[in-house]
Amino acid sequence: MIAVLGINTAIDHLMQVSELRVGEVNRTVHEQVLPGGKGLHVAQTVAALREPVQLIGLIDAAHRNLTARRMSERGVLFHGVEIDAPLRHCIALQDARGQITEVLGQGPELGERDNAALQRAFRRALEESDLVVISGSLPRGLAAGTYAELAQQVRAAGKRCLIDASGEVLKQAVAARPFLLKPNRDEAEALFGRAIDSVDAAVVALRELHARGVAMPVLSLGALGAVGMDDSGAWHAAVELEQVRNTVGSGDCFLAGMAVALARGEPLREALRLAVACGAANAMDVETGYVRPDQVEALLGRIQVREWTR
């Protein structure tokens, strides 16, 4: 069983417009309203790859049925921690060229009671799971060291922890030495304070994280693919796509692929292959943060993976 902690659950509004005109009235040509959040995207992608998964996240009374029903349909066991404040809402506006403008809601501020309920749900899931993924932003009211503390709990339980975070939360997570850390290029550049504009530069950054105790640092580079490192060395995986429809959520699907491969005992090179195939499958579809297994399967043979020895 894989456990996913995606605290900051959201309600995602994907709206397509012919042309986004700032300061004017824009009318949609298509729209969707779905439960969202990075952790939710990871969990439903893990389930799509036919691995058992449970998700812990916030929920409010207005959206409990919507989220629980969607997760049940997707094969995810959802443990919703109900709060009195409304969930955050996120809007993605996509024009005819495929360009996406995101507006991310601030979301609720949690109190001590909410935090205690989350901690209890997390500990129960940890007991029942072999591998833990912690992903997404922290709600207001939780300290930046929250993920680091949770990662230490996972390590103390003798299990592997995979973290996707940014900013100060990412910085403090490094010090906790999770098994896997997955920043994207922008997050890694902010962490190291320098440009990461090539695979070589990415590998240098991974070496630093590995030396600081992260067993398997992985860095996603968008169109350049992804690089990962462990004791076997550094590996680069990439694929060329003829059409890209929606890249939002590709990093979440990538992380889900890594988690599934590791749960199955695959080596890093094969984990990167599955992860890049999942990220690419998301980019080829309209829905955010989800993959179709047949599309992932079709992409696997096209992923180029090689050891990076420079």
N, C-alpha and C positions, 0 to 999 in steps of 0.2 A: 504494500500500500504506500502511495505517495501522498503526503500531506502538503497542502499549499496554504500558507497564511497570506491572504490578500486583504488586509484590514480595510482599506479605503474603497469599499465597493461604490460603484457609481451607476447612474442611469445615463446611458449613452444615446445621444441623438445624432444620427448620421443623416445629413441633408445634402442632396445633390442639386446644384443649380447650373443653369446654362453658362452663366458668367457671374462672378462675385463682384458686385459694384459697391464699393465702400461709400457710405453716406447716402445710399439710395435704397428703395424698396427692392428686395430680392424675393422671388417666388421659387419654391422648390419644384423639381420635376420628379423627385423620388425621395422618400424618407423612411427611416427605420428608428424604432425606439427599443433598445435592448438593455438588459443588465450588463454592466461593464466593470472596468477596473483591471489593472494589470494581473493581479492574482487570479481573478475570475477567468481571464483569457488563458492563463497558463493551465488552470485546472481543466477547462473544457477541451483544450487541445490534448492534454494528457489522456483524457477519456476517449477522445477521437482516435487516439493511437492504441486504444484497447488495454490500457493499464488502469487498475483500480486507483481511485483518487478521492480525497476528501478536501473540502475547501472551508476555511474559517474566515469569516468577514462580517462587516457591519451590515445591518439591515434596519429598515424602519417599517412601521406598521403598514404604510401606504404601498410599499413595494415588496413585502415579504412573499405574497403569493406569486407575483410575477417572477421574482428571482428564483424561488424554490421550484416553481413549475419548469422554468427554463433549464435549471441545473439538473432536474430529474430527467427531462427529455434528453439532455446531453450526457447522462450517465455519471454525473458528479454528485457525491454525497455532500450536501451543503449544511454547514453548521452556522446559522445566522445568529449573530449576537445583536439583539434588538436594542436600539437606542431611541430616545424620545425625539431628538432633532432629526430633520430630514436629511436623507443622503445627498451627496453632491451630484450635480448634473454636469455633464460634459457634452459639448457640441462640436461636431466635425462638419465643416462645410467643404464640399468637394465640387470644383467646377468641371466643365467639359474636358479640360486638358488633363484632369486627374490631380490637379494641385489641391492640397488639403490645408485648410486653415482651422486650427483647433482653439476652442475656448474651454478652459478647464475650470470647473467650479471649485470654490474654496472648501466646501464641505463642512461637516459638523466639528465642534470642539468637544473633546471627550473629557469626562471627569473621572475621579478615582473609581467610582462604581463601574463605569464602562470598561476601564482598563483592567480591573480585577476580573470582570467577566471574560474579557478576551484572554487573559492569562490562563484562566481555568480551562477554557475551550482549547487553547493551544497545548496545554499539558496533556489533556485527554487524547488529542490527536497525535501527539508525539509518542505516547505509549503504544498507539495502535499502528504506527507507521515505521517503515524502514528508511525513508529518505524524506527530507523536509525542504520545501522551497518557500522562501520569504521574498515577496515581490511587491513593488509599488511604493507610492508615497505614504507618509505617515499623516494621520489626521492631526489637526491642531489639538494640543493638550498632551501629546505623547512626546517624551524626550527624544532627542536625536540619537541617543545611545540605546534605544529600545531594540533595534535589530541586533546590535552587538550582544546585548544581554541574552536575547533569545538564542543566538548562535552558540553562546557558551552553554546554554541549557542542552542544546542538541548534541554538542560535542561531549558533554558530561554523560549523556545517555548512550554514548558510543555509536552515534548515528551521523550521517553526512548532512550538511546544511548547504543549500545553494541560495545565494542572495543576489537580488537585482535591486539596486538603490542608486541614489544620486546625492550630490552635495555633501553636507556634513554627516548625513546618515551613512553614506558610502564610506566616508573617511573613517568614521568610528567603527564601521563594520570590518574594515581591513585589520584593525588592531585585534579584533576578536578571532581572527584566523579561521574563517569558515572554510569548508572543503572547496567550494567553488564560489567565485565572485565574477559577475558578468556585467561590467559597465559597457555602454556603447562609446563611440568615439568622443562625443561631446562630454560625456561624464568623465571619461578617462583624462581628457585634456584639462578639465577643471580640477581633477584630483592631483595631477602631476604638474600643472601650471606650465604646460608647453604643448606645442602642436604635435598631433599624431596624424600625419598625413600620408603614411605609407605602411605597408606590412612590416617593413624593417623597424620602423618607429614603434609600431604596436608590439612587436616581439620584445623590444627593449623594455617597454612598460610592463609586459607580462613577467619578464625576468625579475624586475623589482618586486612585483607582488608575490611571486613565488619565493623569493629570498626572504620576504617578510612573513612567510608561513602559510600562504594560501596554496593549498595543494594543487588546485586546478584553476588558475585564472583564465578567463576567456574574454575576448574583446570583440564585439561585433562592429563591423566597419561599413555597413550599408552595402552599396554596390560592389565594394571590394571584398565582400564575404566576411569571414571571421577567422580569428586565430585563437589557438588555445595552447596551453603548456601544462605539462606535468613532468614526472621524473623520466618519462620516455623521450622528452624533447618538445620542440615547438612544431605545430601543425597549422597549415592554412587550408581553408576550404572555401570554394566559391562556385557560383553558377551564373551563366548568362541567361537573361530572360528576354523573350521577344516582346512581352507586354507586361506593364506594371499598372495595376488598377488602384491599389490602396495599401500603402506601406504601414499605416498605423496599426500597431499590434504585432508587427512582424518580429520584433524583439521578444515579445512574450511567447509567441509560438516557437521561436528559436530556443528559448530557455526550457520550454516544455519538452522539446525534442532532446535536449541534453539530459533532462531529468529521466525521461523514459529510457534512453540508451544506458545511462548509468545504473538504473534500477535493473536492467537486463544483463548487466555485467559486461557491456561493450567497452573496448578500449577508446581512448580519446579520439583517435582518428575517425572511428566509426560513429562516435557520439557527435562529432562535428558534422559528419555527413548527414545524419538524420536531422540535426538542428538546422542546418542551412536549408535542407529540403523543406522543413516546416515553415521557416521564415519566408522562403520564396513562394510556397503555396498560399500563404496568407496574402502576400503582395499581389498575387494573380487574381484574387477574388475581391468582391465588394465588401463582404462582412469583415468587421474588425476583430482580430484576435481569435480566429478559428480556422481550422484546416479540414479539408476532405481527405480521408485516408487514401483514396485512389489517386488523388493528385500528388500527394506526398510520395506514394509508391512510384509513380511515373517519373518523378523528379530525381529519385535517389541515384539512378544510373547516370545522370547528367552532372552530378556534383563532382568537381575536381578537388581531390584532397592530396596534399603532398607535404612531406616533412620540410620544414624551413631551416636550412642549415647555415644561412649566412651569418 
